[in-house]
Amino acid sequence: MSAVSTTTDTGLGIALVTGATSGIGRATALRLARDGWEVVVHGRNAKRGAEVVREIETQGGRARFVAADLKDVAAVRNLVDQVGDIDVLVNNAGASWFGPTAALDEATFDDLFDGNVRSAYFLVAGIAPGMAKRSSGSIINLASMAGQIGLDGGAAYGATKAALSSMTRSWAAEFSPRGVRVNAVAAGPVYSASEKAPLIDRLGATTLIGRGAQVEEIAEVIAFLGSDKASYLTGATLAVDGGRTAI
Ligand SMILES: NC(=O)c1ccc[n+]([C@@H]2O[C@H](COP(=O)([O-])OP(=O)(O)OC[C@H]3O[C@@H](n4cnc5c(N)ncnc54)[C@H](OP(=O)(O)O)[C@@H]3O)[C@@H](O)[C@H]2O)c1
Protein backbone atom coordinates (compact mmCIF):
# COMPACT_ATOMS: atom_id res chain seq x y z
CA MET A 1 0.00 0.00 0.00
CA SER A 2 2.88 2.33 0.68
CA ALA A 3 3.95 4.81 -2.03
CA VAL A 4 7.43 4.65 -0.57
CA SER A 5 10.25 2.53 -1.86
CA THR A 6 13.40 4.49 -2.47
CA THR A 7 13.16 5.98 1.00
CA THR A 8 16.00 8.38 1.71
CA ASP A 9 17.43 8.92 5.17
CA THR A 10 15.70 12.30 5.32
CA GLY A 11 12.21 11.59 4.04
CA LEU A 12 9.60 9.72 2.07
CA GLY A 13 11.33 9.08 -1.24
CA ILE A 14 12.01 10.91 -4.48
CA ALA A 15 9.56 13.02 -6.47
CA LEU A 16 10.22 14.30 -9.99
CA VAL A 17 8.24 17.42 -10.86
CA THR A 18 8.55 18.47 -14.50
CA GLY A 19 8.23 22.18 -15.20
CA ALA A 20 9.07 23.01 -11.60
CA THR A 21 10.89 26.24 -12.42
CA SER A 22 7.64 28.20 -12.51
CA GLY A 23 3.92 28.31 -11.75
CA ILE A 24 2.06 25.19 -10.59
CA GLY A 25 5.19 23.01 -10.86
CA ARG A 26 7.24 25.32 -8.66
CA ALA A 27 4.47 25.42 -6.02
CA THR A 28 4.21 21.62 -6.20
CA ALA A 29 7.96 21.13 -5.76
CA LEU A 30 7.95 23.40 -2.70
CA ARG A 31 4.91 21.64 -1.26
CA LEU A 32 6.26 18.10 -1.81
CA ALA A 33 9.59 19.10 -0.26
CA ARG A 34 7.77 20.45 2.80
CA ASP A 35 5.91 17.12 3.02
CA GLY A 36 9.26 15.30 3.18
CA TRP A 37 9.92 14.22 -0.39
CA GLU A 38 13.34 14.71 -1.95
CA VAL A 39 12.49 16.66 -5.11
CA VAL A 40 14.02 16.57 -8.57
CA VAL A 41 13.22 20.02 -9.92
CA HIS A 42 12.99 19.86 -13.70
CA GLY A 43 12.74 22.67 -16.25
CA ARG A 44 14.73 24.46 -18.92
CA ASN A 45 15.68 27.69 -17.14
CA ALA A 46 18.68 26.78 -14.96
CA LYS A 47 18.64 30.10 -13.08
CA ARG A 48 15.02 29.72 -11.96
CA GLY A 49 15.67 26.02 -11.29
CA ALA A 50 18.56 26.89 -8.96
CA GLU A 51 16.33 29.41 -7.17
CA VAL A 52 13.67 26.75 -6.51
CA VAL A 53 16.33 24.33 -5.22
CA ARG A 54 17.74 27.05 -2.96
CA GLU A 55 14.27 27.87 -1.61
CA ILE A 56 13.64 24.20 -0.81
CA GLU A 57 17.03 23.86 0.89
CA THR A 58 16.46 27.06 2.89
CA GLN A 59 13.27 25.48 4.22
CA GLY A 60 15.22 22.38 5.25
CA GLY A 61 14.30 20.17 2.29
CA ARG A 62 16.35 18.27 -0.31
CA ALA A 63 16.30 19.02 -4.04
CA ARG A 64 18.36 19.08 -7.20
CA PHE A 65 17.77 20.61 -10.61
CA VAL A 66 17.81 18.71 -13.90
CA ALA A 67 17.39 20.51 -17.23
CA ALA A 68 15.75 19.04 -20.34
CA ASP A 69 13.66 20.34 -23.22
CA LEU A 70 10.79 17.86 -23.20
CA LYS A 71 9.86 18.64 -26.82
CA ASP A 72 12.99 16.62 -27.66
CA VAL A 73 12.30 12.91 -27.14
CA ALA A 74 16.02 12.13 -26.81
CA ALA A 75 16.19 14.65 -23.96
CA VAL A 76 13.20 12.91 -22.33
CA ARG A 77 15.02 9.56 -22.44
CA ASN A 78 18.16 11.22 -21.09
CA LEU A 79 16.13 12.72 -18.23
CA VAL A 80 14.85 9.24 -17.34
CA ASP A 81 18.44 7.97 -17.22
CA GLN A 82 19.60 10.89 -15.09
CA VAL A 83 16.91 10.72 -12.40
CA GLY A 84 17.02 6.99 -11.56
CA ASP A 85 14.30 5.50 -9.35
CA ILE A 86 11.36 7.85 -8.80
CA ASP A 87 8.46 7.38 -6.33
CA VAL A 88 6.24 10.26 -7.41
CA LEU A 89 6.18 11.56 -10.98
CA VAL A 90 4.35 14.80 -11.63
CA ASN A 91 3.94 15.38 -15.37
CA ASN A 92 3.36 19.12 -15.08
CA ALA A 93 5.51 20.77 -17.76
CA GLY A 94 3.44 22.09 -20.60
CA ALA A 95 2.62 24.96 -22.85
CA SER A 96 -0.68 26.42 -24.01
CA TRP A 97 -1.86 28.24 -27.11
CA PHE A 98 -5.23 29.89 -27.57
CA GLY A 99 -6.44 31.51 -30.78
CA PRO A 100 -8.39 30.97 -33.97
CA THR A 101 -7.89 27.46 -35.33
CA ALA A 102 -6.74 28.82 -38.71
CA ALA A 103 -4.05 30.92 -37.02
CA LEU A 104 -2.15 27.99 -35.47
CA ASP A 105 0.91 27.03 -37.55
CA GLU A 106 2.05 23.43 -37.89
CA ALA A 107 5.27 23.88 -35.92
CA THR A 108 3.40 25.25 -32.89
CA PHE A 109 0.80 22.47 -33.19
CA ASP A 110 3.62 19.89 -33.13
CA ASP A 111 5.31 21.66 -30.21
CA LEU A 112 2.07 21.44 -28.19
CA PHE A 113 1.72 17.72 -28.75
CA ASP A 114 5.44 16.97 -28.37
CA GLY A 115 5.80 19.03 -25.18
CA ASN A 116 2.48 18.20 -23.52
CA VAL A 117 1.70 14.64 -24.65
CA ARG A 118 4.72 12.80 -26.11
CA SER A 119 6.94 13.98 -23.25
CA ALA A 120 4.60 12.59 -20.57
CA TYR A 121 4.16 9.36 -22.55
CA PHE A 122 7.88 8.61 -22.70
CA LEU A 123 8.55 9.73 -19.13
CA VAL A 124 5.93 7.23 -17.98
CA ALA A 125 7.35 4.61 -20.35
CA GLY A 126 10.76 5.14 -18.76
CA ILE A 127 9.75 5.48 -15.11
CA ALA A 128 6.53 3.51 -14.46
CA PRO A 129 7.97 0.02 -15.12
CA GLY A 130 10.49 0.59 -12.31
CA MET A 131 7.67 1.69 -10.00
CA ALA A 132 5.70 -1.42 -10.93
CA LYS A 133 8.73 -3.61 -10.21
CA ARG A 134 8.95 -2.04 -6.73
CA SER A 135 5.11 -2.32 -6.37
CA SER A 136 4.72 1.32 -5.43
CA GLY A 137 4.53 4.77 -6.91
CA SER A 138 2.21 7.57 -7.86
CA ILE A 139 1.95 9.41 -11.17
CA ILE A 140 0.05 12.67 -11.49
CA ASN A 141 -0.63 14.22 -14.89
CA LEU A 142 -1.57 17.88 -15.32
CA ALA A 143 -4.70 17.89 -17.42
CA SER A 144 -7.04 20.86 -17.73
CA MET A 145 -10.66 21.89 -17.83
CA ALA A 146 -9.76 22.84 -21.41
CA GLY A 147 -9.59 19.11 -22.12
CA GLN A 148 -13.07 18.52 -20.69
CA ILE A 149 -15.14 21.33 -22.23
CA GLY A 150 -15.06 23.28 -25.48
CA LEU A 151 -13.20 26.57 -25.12
CA ASP A 152 -13.18 28.95 -28.08
CA GLY A 153 -9.61 28.97 -29.42
CA GLY A 154 -8.52 25.98 -27.36
CA ALA A 155 -8.96 23.09 -29.82
CA ALA A 156 -5.32 22.01 -30.02
CA TYR A 157 -4.36 22.74 -26.42
CA GLY A 158 -7.57 21.10 -25.15
CA ALA A 159 -6.81 18.01 -27.24
CA THR A 160 -3.38 17.67 -25.60
CA LYS A 161 -5.00 17.83 -22.16
CA ALA A 162 -7.78 15.39 -23.09
CA ALA A 163 -5.00 13.04 -24.25
CA LEU A 164 -3.42 13.23 -20.80
CA SER A 165 -6.72 12.26 -19.14
CA SER A 166 -7.09 9.36 -21.57
CA MET A 167 -3.53 8.17 -20.98
CA THR A 168 -4.17 8.43 -17.23
CA ARG A 169 -6.98 5.85 -17.49
CA SER A 170 -4.94 3.50 -19.70
CA TRP A 171 -1.86 3.77 -17.48
CA ALA A 172 -4.00 3.05 -14.42
CA ALA A 173 -5.25 -0.09 -16.19
CA GLU A 174 -1.68 -1.07 -17.06
CA PHE A 175 0.19 -0.21 -13.88
CA SER A 176 -2.25 -0.05 -10.93
CA PRO A 177 -2.60 -3.85 -10.64
CA ARG A 178 1.14 -3.73 -9.90
CA GLY A 179 0.89 -1.06 -7.19
CA VAL A 180 1.26 2.18 -9.12
CA ARG A 181 -1.51 4.78 -8.86
CA VAL A 182 -2.05 7.08 -11.85
CA ASN A 183 -4.30 10.12 -11.68
CA ALA A 184 -4.78 13.46 -13.37
CA VAL A 185 -5.63 16.93 -12.12
CA ALA A 186 -7.82 18.87 -14.52
CA ALA A 187 -7.06 22.37 -13.36
CA GLY A 188 -9.30 25.32 -14.02
CA PRO A 189 -7.89 28.79 -14.62
CA VAL A 190 -4.76 29.34 -12.52
CA TYR A 191 -2.75 32.50 -11.98
CA SER A 192 0.74 31.41 -13.09
CA ALA A 193 3.67 32.75 -15.08
CA SER A 194 2.42 31.82 -18.53
CA GLU A 195 -1.23 32.72 -18.14
CA LYS A 196 -2.16 36.38 -18.44
CA ALA A 197 -4.10 37.70 -15.45
CA PRO A 198 -6.94 39.18 -17.58
CA LEU A 199 -7.59 35.76 -19.19
CA ILE A 200 -7.60 34.07 -15.77
CA ASP A 201 -9.87 36.82 -14.40
CA ARG A 202 -12.30 36.25 -17.29
CA LEU A 203 -12.26 32.43 -17.07
CA GLY A 204 -12.30 32.54 -13.27
CA ALA A 205 -15.52 34.52 -13.35
CA THR A 206 -17.20 31.60 -15.21
CA THR A 207 -16.49 29.15 -12.34
CA LEU A 208 -18.90 28.47 -9.46
CA ILE A 209 -16.37 29.88 -7.03
CA GLY A 210 -16.11 32.98 -9.20
CA ARG A 211 -12.33 33.37 -9.42
CA GLY A 212 -9.15 31.83 -10.77
CA ALA A 213 -7.01 29.56 -8.57
CA GLN A 214 -3.70 30.30 -6.90
CA VAL A 215 -0.93 27.81 -7.76
CA GLU A 216 -0.87 26.54 -4.16
CA GLU A 217 -4.51 25.39 -4.46
CA ILE A 218 -3.52 23.06 -7.31
CA ALA A 219 -0.28 21.94 -5.62
CA GLU A 220 -2.28 20.90 -2.55
CA VAL A 221 -4.31 18.39 -4.61
CA ILE A 222 -1.23 17.10 -6.42
CA ALA A 223 0.51 16.53 -3.07
CA PHE A 224 -2.55 14.65 -1.81
CA LEU A 225 -2.55 12.40 -4.90
CA GLY A 226 1.15 11.72 -4.41
CA SER A 227 0.66 10.72 -0.78
CA ASP A 228 -0.63 7.54 0.86
CA LYS A 229 -3.73 9.51 1.87
CA ALA A 230 -4.91 8.88 -1.73
CA SER A 231 -4.21 5.13 -1.45
CA TYR A 232 -7.56 4.06 -3.02
CA LEU A 233 -7.50 6.64 -5.82
CA THR A 234 -6.38 5.66 -9.30
CA GLY A 235 -7.46 6.24 -12.91
CA ALA A 236 -9.26 9.44 -11.94
CA THR A 237 -9.17 12.89 -13.40
CA LEU A 238 -9.95 15.26 -10.54
CA ALA A 239 -11.62 18.51 -11.58
CA VAL A 240 -9.89 21.25 -9.60
CA ASP A 241 -11.66 24.01 -11.43
CA GLY A 242 -13.88 25.89 -8.99
CA GLY A 243 -16.82 23.82 -10.25
CA ARG A 244 -16.57 25.07 -13.84
CA THR A 245 -17.09 21.66 -15.47
CA ALA A 246 -19.95 20.78 -13.11
CA ILE A 247 -22.23 23.19 -14.97
N1 LIG B 1 -2.26 28.06 -15.56
C1 LIG B 1 -3.41 27.52 -15.90
O1 LIG B 1 -4.45 28.21 -15.97
C2 LIG B 1 -3.52 26.05 -16.17
C3 LIG B 1 -4.78 25.46 -16.21
C4 LIG B 1 -4.89 24.09 -16.45
C5 LIG B 1 -3.76 23.33 -16.64
N2 LIG B 1 -2.53 23.93 -16.61
C6 LIG B 1 -1.37 23.07 -16.86
O2 LIG B 1 -0.52 23.11 -15.72
C7 LIG B 1 0.83 22.94 -16.13
C8 LIG B 1 1.67 24.08 -15.57
O3 LIG B 1 1.15 25.30 -16.05
P1 LIG B 1 1.59 26.73 -15.51
O4 LIG B 1 0.50 27.65 -15.85
O5 LIG B 1 2.06 26.59 -14.10
O6 LIG B 1 2.83 27.04 -16.49
P2 LIG B 1 4.11 27.97 -16.39
O7 LIG B 1 4.06 28.86 -15.18
O8 LIG B 1 4.28 28.60 -17.72
O9 LIG B 1 5.27 26.90 -16.19
C9 LIG B 1 5.49 25.97 -17.19
C10 LIG B 1 6.64 25.09 -16.75
O10 LIG B 1 6.81 24.05 -17.72
C11 LIG B 1 8.14 24.09 -18.20
N3 LIG B 1 8.12 23.72 -19.61
C12 LIG B 1 7.24 24.13 -20.56
N4 LIG B 1 7.55 23.58 -21.75
C13 LIG B 1 8.65 22.82 -21.52
C14 LIG B 1 9.47 22.01 -22.35
N5 LIG B 1 9.24 21.86 -23.67
N6 LIG B 1 10.53 21.38 -21.80
C15 LIG B 1 10.79 21.50 -20.49
N7 LIG B 1 10.07 22.26 -19.65
C16 LIG B 1 9.01 22.91 -20.17
C17 LIG B 1 8.64 25.47 -17.95
O11 LIG B 1 10.06 25.41 -17.85
P3 LIG B 1 11.05 26.69 -18.12
O12 LIG B 1 10.30 27.92 -17.69
O13 LIG B 1 12.22 26.38 -17.23
O14 LIG B 1 11.36 26.68 -19.55
C18 LIG B 1 7.96 25.84 -16.64
O15 LIG B 1 8.68 25.32 -15.55
C19 LIG B 1 0.81 22.88 -17.67
O16 LIG B 1 0.82 21.54 -18.09
C20 LIG B 1 -0.51 23.54 -18.01
O17 LIG B 1 -1.01 23.10 -19.25
C21 LIG B 1 -2.38 25.26 -16.37
The ligand as an SDF file (V2000), in Angstrom:
LIG
                    3D

 48 52  0  0  0  0  0  0  0  0999 V2000
   -2.2590   28.0570  -15.5640 N   0  0  0  0  0  0  0  0  0  0  0  0
   -3.4140   27.5230  -15.8990 C   0  0  0  0  0  0  0  0  0  0  0  0
   -4.4540   28.2100  -15.9680 O   0  0  0  0  0  0  0  0  0  0  0  0
   -3.5160   26.0460  -16.1670 C   0  0  0  0  0  0  0  0  0  0  0  0
   -4.7770   25.4570  -16.2120 C   0  0  0  0  0  0  0  0  0  0  0  0
   -4.8930   24.0910  -16.4540 C   0  0  0  0  0  0  0  0  0  0  0  0
   -3.7630   23.3330  -16.6450 C   0  0  0  0  0  0  0  0  0  0  0  0
   -2.5310   23.9270  -16.6090 N   0  0  0  0  0  0  0  0  0  0  0  0
   -1.3660   23.0670  -16.8570 C   0  0  0  0  0  0  0  0  0  0  0  0
   -0.5180   23.1060  -15.7230 O   0  0  0  0  0  0  0  0  0  0  0  0
    0.8270   22.9410  -16.1330 C   0  0  0  0  0  0  0  0  0  0  0  0
    1.6660   24.0780  -15.5710 C   0  0  0  0  0  0  0  0  0  0  0  0
    1.1540   25.2960  -16.0530 O   0  0  0  0  0  0  0  0  0  0  0  0
    1.5910   26.7270  -15.5050 P   0  0  0  0  0  0  0  0  0  0  0  0
    0.5040   27.6530  -15.8460 O   0  0  0  0  0  0  0  0  0  0  0  0
    2.0570   26.5930  -14.0990 O   0  0  0  0  0  0  0  0  0  0  0  0
    2.8280   27.0370  -16.4880 O   0  0  0  0  0  0  0  0  0  0  0  0
    4.1090   27.9700  -16.3880 P   0  0  0  0  0  0  0  0  0  0  0  0
    4.0630   28.8640  -15.1830 O   0  0  0  0  0  0  0  0  0  0  0  0
    4.2800   28.6040  -17.7210 O   0  0  0  0  0  0  0  0  0  0  0  0
    5.2680   26.9040  -16.1940 O   0  0  0  0  0  0  0  0  0  0  0  0
    5.4930   25.9700  -17.1930 C   0  0  0  0  0  0  0  0  0  0  0  0
    6.6420   25.0900  -16.7500 C   0  0  0  0  0  0  0  0  0  0  0  0
    6.8050   24.0540  -17.7200 O   0  0  0  0  0  0  0  0  0  0  0  0
    8.1350   24.0870  -18.2040 C   0  0  0  0  0  0  0  0  0  0  0  0
    8.1180   23.7250  -19.6110 N   0  0  0  0  0  0  0  0  0  0  0  0
    7.2380   24.1270  -20.5560 C   0  0  0  0  0  0  0  0  0  0  0  0
    7.5520   23.5780  -21.7450 N   0  0  0  0  0  0  0  0  0  0  0  0
    8.6520   22.8190  -21.5200 C   0  0  0  0  0  0  0  0  0  0  0  0
    9.4750   22.0060  -22.3530 C   0  0  0  0  0  0  0  0  0  0  0  0
    9.2410   21.8640  -23.6650 N   0  0  0  0  0  0  0  0  0  0  0  0
   10.5320   21.3780  -21.8010 N   0  0  0  0  0  0  0  0  0  0  0  0
   10.7920   21.5030  -20.4870 C   0  0  0  0  0  0  0  0  0  0  0  0
   10.0710   22.2620  -19.6500 N   0  0  0  0  0  0  0  0  0  0  0  0
    9.0150   22.9050  -20.1670 C   0  0  0  0  0  0  0  0  0  0  0  0
    8.6440   25.4740  -17.9490 C   0  0  0  0  0  0  0  0  0  0  0  0
   10.0570   25.4120  -17.8450 O   0  0  0  0  0  0  0  0  0  0  0  0
   11.0470   26.6880  -18.1170 P   0  0  0  0  0  0  0  0  0  0  0  0
   10.2990   27.9230  -17.6920 O   0  0  0  0  0  0  0  0  0  0  0  0
   12.2170   26.3840  -17.2300 O   0  0  0  0  0  0  0  0  0  0  0  0
   11.3630   26.6790  -19.5500 O   0  0  0  0  0  0  0  0  0  0  0  0
    7.9570   25.8380  -16.6450 C   0  0  0  0  0  0  0  0  0  0  0  0
    8.6810   25.3190  -15.5520 O   0  0  0  0  0  0  0  0  0  0  0  0
    0.8150   22.8770  -17.6670 C   0  0  0  0  0  0  0  0  0  0  0  0
    0.8150   21.5390  -18.0860 O   0  0  0  0  0  0  0  0  0  0  0  0
   -0.5060   23.5430  -18.0110 C   0  0  0  0  0  0  0  0  0  0  0  0
   -1.0070   23.0990  -19.2460 O   0  0  0  0  0  0  0  0  0  0  0  0
   -2.3770   25.2560  -16.3710 C   0  0  0  0  0  0  0  0  0  0  0  0
  1  2  1  0
  2  3  2  0
  2  4  1  0
  4  5  1  0
  4 48  2  0
  5  6  2  0
  6  7  1  0
  7  8  2  0
  8  9  1  0
  8 48  1  0
  9 10  1  0
  9 46  1  0
 10 11  1  0
 11 12  1  0
 11 44  1  0
 12 13  1  0
 13 14  1  0
 14 15  2  0
 14 16  1  0
 14 17  1  0
 17 18  1  0
 18 19  2  0
 18 20  1  0
 18 21  1  0
 21 22  1  0
 22 23  1  0
 23 24  1  0
 23 42  1  0
 24 25  1  0
 25 26  1  0
 25 36  1  0
 26 27  1  0
 26 35  1  0
 27 28  2  0
 28 29  1  0
 29 30  1  0
 29 35  2  0
 30 31  1  0
 30 32  2  0
 32 33  1  0
 33 34  2  0
 34 35  1  0
 36 37  1  0
 36 42  1  0
 37 38  1  0
 38 39  2  0
 38 40  1  0
 38 41  1  0
 42 43  1  0
 44 45  1  0
 44 46  1  0
 46 47  1  0
M  CHG  2   8   1  16  -1
M  END
$$$$
